[in-house]
């Protein structure tokens, strides 16, 4: 599992998240797990176009924060363009 830190700021509040990436995710399991202060708070799964969608939100993180976080995770893993 690879992990890295991402900060998300909404209004004047900054959240520090640790992202755990599970490269061998299976259907029914989320690929990206999100931790805040060491506690599992959310997870994301990519669709067929590699765009992330909220998979679970046990930490009840605001959806707007999760959408900002998804954008940053997607930017961390840039997609290559192809003609498929």
N, C-alpha and C positions, 0 to 999 in steps of 0.2 A: 504494500500500500504506500503510495506517495502521499505526503501531506504538505500543505503550505498555508501561509497566513494571508488573509484578505481583510481589509478594513472597509466598512461601509458607513457613510455619514448621511444622516437624514436630519434636516433642520440643523440643530447644533449638537446633536448626539452622535457619537462615533461608536460603532460596534466592531469589535475585533473577533474575527471568526477563524477557526482552523478548519481547513477543508481536507477531508480524507478521500482520496480517489481509489476506487476499487476497480481495477482494469478488467477483472474477470467477472463482472457482474452478470447475473442471470436474470431471466424474466421473473418478475415478482420481487426482485431485490433492487434497491436503489444504487446507482453508481457513485454518487457524490454524497458523503455524509458530512454534516456541518456541526461543529462544536463551538460553544461559547463558554469561556472559563472552564474548559474541560468537560462540559456537560453536552450530551447529544441533544441538539435542538431542532434539526431539520435535515431533509435530504432531497436530492434532485435526481431525475433520470432524464437522459437525452431522448429525443424523438428520432425519427428516421432522418431528419435534416440536421441533427446534432444540436438542436435548440433545447435548452433545459426547461423542465417543468417540475413543479413542486411535487414530490413523491409523498413525503410525510412532514408533519409540522408538530411534533410532540411538545416543543418548547413554546408554542403559541407565539412565534415571531410574527410581527406585522407583515402582511403580504407585500406591502410596498418595499420593505427592507429586503425580503426574499427575492423580489424581482430585480432589485438593484444588485444583490449578491449574485444572482444567476447571470446577469450581464457581465459582471466582473470575472466569474468563473469561465464563461464562454470566451472572453477576451484573453484569459490566461492560456486557453487551448485554442489558438486560432485555427480555423478550418482552412483547408486548401481548396482552391476552386478547381473543378474538373468539369468535363463535358458529359457526365453521366446522367 
